[in-house]
Amino acid sequence: MDAVAELLADVRVRGAVFRQTIMPSTWALRVATGTPLTLARMLRGEAWIVPDGLAPVRIGANDIAVVRGDVPYVVANDPTAPPTHTVIAADYCPPPTDGRTCGNPSEDAAVLLSGAVESRGQSGERLLRALPEVLVVPAGSPHPPAEVFADEVGKDRPGQQQVLDRMLDLMLVSALRTWFDNAPVQLDPVVSAALKHLREDPARSWTVAELAAEAGVSRAALARRFTEQVGEPPMAYLAGRRVSLAAELLRTTEYTVDTIARTVGYANAFALSVAFKRRRGIRPSEHRHKSSV
C-alpha cells in the first residue's frame, strides 16, 4: 500500500455542507466551522485565504484550497479587509447579508464554491497530521469540472445530500492526490507491509511480535519505524482501525454490539465499548443513536 492510499483510505464525507456563494464587489468572511477540513474553490474571480497567525494565501479562478479545520481563517478579495460576517457549519449560505446571495451571479461577480467535512472520525486523523494548515491545488490540475458542482448546489433535488457528499468526496480526494503527487510521501516497505496486514485482517489477534515476524524485522524496529511514519504505535493504529470499522457497522447495520465487537476483533461488547469510549468519547450505543438521528 502506498503512502497516499493509506492516508486517503478512510476519507469518507457524510453530511457535507457545500454551497455556492455570490459575492459583492468587496467582501471578507471569517470561516470558523469547526470542521476537520474545508474546501474553497473560486468559480470566478480570485480570493485570499488568511489563516489566523499565518501569511495570506492567494487562490485564483478554479484553484482549490484545502484548509485544516483547526485553523480559523478569513477568505476575502483583499487580504487586509476585516471580515463582515462569520460563517459556521450551519451557516454556509445564510439569508443575504452584506450583498451576498446564493442565486445566479452577474457577469462580474466573484463566485465562491465551498465545502466542509463535518465528521472528524471520517476524515482520518493521520491525514490531518500529514497536511499543512492550508494547501492550494492550482487550476489546470485534474479536478472534476467546476460547472458540475455549481449546477448541483444551485438546485434542490431528491437525494441531493447524498450527491453532495459524493461530490465533495471526489473534489477532496482529487485535490489531495494532486497535492501529494507534488509533495510525495514515501512509506517504509516494512511499515507498508504491517499496514497491509492490519487493514486486511483487523480481527486477528495481532501482536507487535507477530507483525514484526511477518515483516522480517525485530519488534523494536517495527514499533519505532511504524510510529515514526504513521504517528502512533501498531497496536494503537489497530485499535483505531477496529473502532472505525465498528462505527461504520453501527451506522449501517442492525447487528448487535456484541456481534460487531467479535466481527472487528474484540472478545465481547464490553471490550469494544471500552475501546470505543477511549477513542471517540462515547459508547457504541450512543454512536448508533446519533447516526440514526
PLY file of the C-alpha trace (Angstrom):
ply
format ascii 1.0
element vertex 293
property float x
property float y
property float z
element edge 292
property int vertex1
property int vertex2
end_header
0.00 0.00 0.00
1.47 3.38 -0.96
1.53 6.29 1.47
-1.17 8.29 -0.28
-3.53 5.31 -0.46
-3.04 4.74 3.26
-3.78 8.37 4.13
-6.85 8.56 1.89
-8.23 5.07 2.61
-10.61 6.18 5.37
-11.67 9.53 3.91
-15.45 9.47 3.60
-17.66 12.54 3.52
-21.08 12.49 5.13
-23.32 15.41 5.90
-21.32 17.73 3.66
-22.03 21.43 3.84
-21.50 22.52 0.27
-22.70 25.83 -1.10
-22.19 28.38 -3.85
-21.95 31.96 -2.63
-22.02 35.02 -4.88
-20.02 37.92 -3.54
-20.39 41.68 -3.91
-17.50 43.84 -5.14
-15.87 43.97 -1.68
-16.17 41.06 0.69
-14.46 39.25 3.58
-15.83 36.27 5.52
-14.40 34.69 8.65
-14.77 30.88 8.49
-14.96 29.12 11.84
-16.92 25.96 11.08
-15.02 23.74 13.50
-14.97 21.02 10.82
-11.84 18.91 10.17
-11.38 20.14 6.60
-12.91 22.88 4.49
-12.51 23.48 0.78
-12.76 26.68 -1.20
-12.90 26.92 -4.99
-13.24 30.20 -6.83
-15.51 29.62 -9.82
-14.96 33.23 -10.84
-12.61 35.90 -9.59
-9.86 35.46 -7.01
-9.61 35.42 -3.24
-7.16 35.27 -0.36
-7.14 32.71 2.43
-5.85 34.39 5.60
-5.42 31.86 8.44
-5.07 33.18 11.97
-1.42 33.94 12.61
-0.23 32.83 9.15
0.63 34.56 5.89
-2.18 35.12 3.32
-2.51 32.54 0.54
-3.95 33.56 -2.84
-6.41 31.36 -4.77
-7.25 32.18 -8.37
-10.15 31.12 -10.57
-10.64 27.32 -10.34
-7.83 26.85 -7.82
-8.86 24.65 -4.88
-7.78 25.46 -1.33
-7.96 22.85 1.42
-7.82 24.27 4.95
-7.47 22.27 8.15
-10.39 22.81 10.48
-8.24 23.66 13.49
-7.18 26.87 11.73
-9.91 29.58 11.67
-9.39 31.81 8.66
-10.70 34.73 6.65
-11.48 34.38 2.96
-11.65 37.74 1.20
-10.97 39.58 -2.04
-8.46 41.74 -0.14
-6.13 40.10 2.42
-6.22 43.25 4.58
-10.04 43.57 4.66
-11.73 42.98 8.04
-14.42 40.26 7.98
-18.05 41.38 7.86
-19.60 38.00 8.66
-18.61 34.79 10.46
-19.50 31.54 8.73
-20.28 28.49 10.85
-21.10 24.95 9.70
-24.85 25.56 9.73
-24.49 28.92 8.05
-22.69 28.34 4.77
-25.18 30.28 2.73
-27.33 32.31 5.15
-30.04 34.81 4.25
-28.46 37.61 2.19
-26.22 39.91 4.24
-23.63 42.36 3.01
-24.76 41.77 -0.55
-24.00 38.03 -0.61
-26.52 35.74 -2.29
-26.81 32.12 -3.37
-28.67 32.65 -6.61
-27.49 33.43 -10.14
-24.34 35.56 -10.37
-23.93 38.63 -12.51
-21.13 38.55 -15.07
-18.66 40.45 -12.87
-19.49 38.86 -9.50
-16.97 36.71 -7.66
-18.37 33.21 -7.04
-17.06 31.02 -4.21
-17.85 27.31 -4.04
-17.15 25.98 -0.57
-17.46 22.68 1.22
-16.98 21.41 4.76
-16.39 17.88 6.01
-18.42 17.58 9.19
-17.24 14.35 10.80
-13.66 14.20 12.09
-13.81 10.43 12.50
-14.46 10.03 8.79
-11.64 12.31 7.73
-8.79 10.37 9.33
-6.55 11.81 12.00
-3.44 10.64 10.17
-4.46 12.57 7.08
-4.93 15.75 9.08
-1.50 15.36 10.65
0.06 14.98 7.19
-1.41 18.20 5.77
-0.21 21.78 6.12
-2.60 24.38 7.55
-3.52 25.50 4.01
-2.73 23.88 0.68
-3.65 25.15 -2.77
-4.04 22.95 -5.84
-3.86 25.16 -8.95
-6.32 25.34 -11.81
-5.37 23.06 -14.67
-4.79 20.12 -12.35
-7.05 17.09 -12.95
-10.05 18.36 -10.97
-13.67 17.46 -11.67
-15.26 20.28 -13.73
-16.44 23.15 -11.55
-19.65 23.53 -13.55
-20.86 20.12 -12.36
-20.63 21.19 -8.73
-22.11 24.63 -9.31
-25.11 23.12 -11.11
-25.87 20.67 -8.30
-25.57 23.07 -5.38
-27.76 25.62 -7.12
-30.80 23.35 -7.22
-32.95 21.40 -4.76
-33.29 17.79 -5.93
-34.24 14.43 -4.40
-31.25 12.75 -2.78
-29.23 15.93 -3.03
-27.36 15.46 0.25
-26.01 12.09 -0.85
-24.94 13.55 -4.20
-23.20 16.48 -2.48
-21.41 14.08 -0.12
-20.03 12.09 -3.04
-19.12 15.23 -4.97
-17.21 16.67 -2.04
-15.54 13.27 -1.61
-14.41 13.47 -5.23
-13.19 17.05 -5.03
-11.34 16.44 -1.76
-9.62 13.22 -2.81
-8.76 14.64 -6.25
-7.22 17.76 -4.71
-5.27 15.83 -2.09
-3.98 13.28 -4.59
-2.74 16.10 -6.83
-1.06 17.79 -3.88
0.61 14.57 -2.73
1.85 13.98 -6.29
3.91 17.15 -5.89
4.80 16.52 -2.25
5.30 12.74 -2.25
5.24 10.77 0.96
7.24 7.56 0.90
6.31 4.72 3.23
8.94 2.41 4.60
8.31 -1.03 2.98
8.31 -2.65 6.43
5.63 -0.22 7.63
3.69 -0.69 4.40
3.65 -4.47 4.90
2.48 -4.12 8.50
-0.29 -1.72 7.49
-1.44 -4.12 4.79
-1.82 -6.92 7.35
-3.68 -4.72 9.84
-6.05 -3.35 7.23
-6.81 -6.67 5.55
-7.24 -8.71 8.75
-8.05 -6.34 11.64
-9.99 -9.00 13.57
-6.92 -11.21 14.01
-5.36 -11.16 17.49
-2.25 -9.37 16.33
0.77 -8.68 18.50
3.75 -6.50 17.67
5.88 -9.65 17.67
3.66 -11.32 15.04
3.66 -8.23 12.85
7.41 -7.92 13.16
7.85 -11.57 12.19
5.67 -11.06 9.12
7.75 -8.01 8.14
11.09 -9.71 8.89
12.33 -7.22 11.49
12.61 -7.04 15.26
9.76 -5.88 17.47
11.67 -2.75 18.47
12.48 -1.87 14.86
8.89 -2.29 13.72
7.48 -0.30 16.65
9.94 2.55 16.06
9.55 2.74 12.28
5.77 2.33 12.40
5.34 5.10 14.97
7.63 7.46 13.06
5.72 7.01 9.80
2.12 6.54 10.95
2.13 8.74 14.03
1.09 6.08 16.53
2.25 2.58 17.57
0.97 -0.51 15.71
-1.49 -1.61 18.39
-2.90 1.91 18.76
-3.39 2.03 14.99
-5.13 -1.37 15.12
-7.46 -0.17 17.86
-8.37 2.87 15.79
-8.94 0.71 12.74
-11.24 -1.62 14.68
-13.20 1.25 16.19
-13.64 2.87 12.75
-14.97 -0.40 11.34
-17.27 -0.81 14.32
-18.57 2.74 13.90
-19.41 2.02 10.27
-21.23 -1.21 11.16
-23.15 0.55 13.93
-24.26 3.18 11.43
-25.13 0.90 8.50
-26.36 -2.37 10.07
-28.66 -3.62 12.81
-26.10 -6.07 14.19
-25.88 -6.20 17.97
-22.93 -4.52 19.63
-21.65 -7.93 20.70
-21.76 -9.24 17.12
-19.97 -6.15 15.85
-17.35 -6.48 18.60
-16.50 -10.03 17.55
-16.54 -9.08 13.87
-13.88 -6.38 14.29
-11.66 -8.33 16.70
-12.90 -7.76 20.26
-13.90 -10.55 22.63
-17.24 -9.04 23.59
-19.38 -5.89 23.66
-17.74 -4.66 26.87
-14.24 -4.74 25.33
-15.48 -2.85 22.27
-17.29 -0.32 24.45
-14.11 0.43 26.42
-12.07 0.89 23.23
-14.81 2.93 21.55
-15.17 5.26 24.52
-11.40 5.74 24.71
-11.10 6.61 21.00
-14.32 8.55 20.41
-15.51 9.68 23.81
-18.90 7.95 23.57
-20.25 4.40 23.86
-21.18 2.36 20.77
-24.89 2.63 21.57
-24.61 6.43 21.73
-22.84 6.49 18.38
-25.59 4.37 16.84
-28.26 6.66 18.22
-26.53 9.81 16.91
-26.07 8.22 13.49
-29.77 7.44 13.21
-30.97 10.94 14.07
0 1
1 2
2 3
3 4
4 5
5 6
6 7
7 8
8 9
9 10
10 11
11 12
12 13
13 14
14 15
15 16
16 17
17 18
18 19
19 20
20 21
21 22
22 23
23 24
24 25
25 26
26 27
27 28
28 29
29 30
30 31
31 32
32 33
33 34
34 35
35 36
36 37
37 38
38 39
39 40
40 41
41 42
42 43
43 44
44 45
45 46
46 47
47 48
48 49
49 50
50 51
51 52
52 53
53 54
54 55
55 56
56 57
57 58
58 59
59 60
60 61
61 62
62 63
63 64
64 65
65 66
66 67
67 68
68 69
69 70
70 71
71 72
72 73
73 74
74 75
75 76
76 77
77 78
78 79
79 80
80 81
81 82
82 83
83 84
84 85
85 86
86 87
87 88
88 89
89 90
90 91
91 92
92 93
93 94
94 95
95 96
96 97
97 98
98 99
99 100
100 101
101 102
102 103
103 104
104 105
105 106
106 107
107 108
108 109
109 110
110 111
111 112
112 113
113 114
114 115
115 116
116 117
117 118
118 119
119 120
120 121
121 122
122 123
123 124
124 125
125 126
126 127
127 128
128 129
129 130
130 131
131 132
132 133
133 134
134 135
135 136
136 137
137 138
138 139
139 140
140 141
141 142
142 143
143 144
144 145
145 146
146 147
147 148
148 149
149 150
150 151
151 152
152 153
153 154
154 155
155 156
156 157
157 158
158 159
159 160
160 161
161 162
162 163
163 164
164 165
165 166
166 167
167 168
168 169
169 170
170 171
171 172
172 173
173 174
174 175
175 176
176 177
177 178
178 179
179 180
180 181
181 182
182 183
183 184
184 185
185 186
186 187
187 188
188 189
189 190
190 191
191 192
192 193
193 194
194 195
195 196
196 197
197 198
198 199
199 200
200 201
201 202
202 203
203 204
204 205
205 206
206 207
207 208
208 209
209 210
210 211
211 212
212 213
213 214
214 215
215 216
216 217
217 218
218 219
219 220
220 221
221 222
222 223
223 224
224 225
225 226
226 227
227 228
228 229
229 230
230 231
231 232
232 233
233 234
234 235
235 236
236 237
237 238
238 239
239 240
240 241
241 242
242 243
243 244
244 245
245 246
246 247
247 248
248 249
249 250
250 251
251 252
252 253
253 254
254 255
255 256
256 257
257 258
258 259
259 260
260 261
261 262
262 263
263 264
264 265
265 266
266 267
267 268
268 269
269 270
270 271
271 272
272 273
273 274
274 275
275 276
276 277
277 278
278 279
279 280
280 281
281 282
282 283
283 284
284 285
285 286
286 287
287 288
288 289
289 290
290 291
291 292
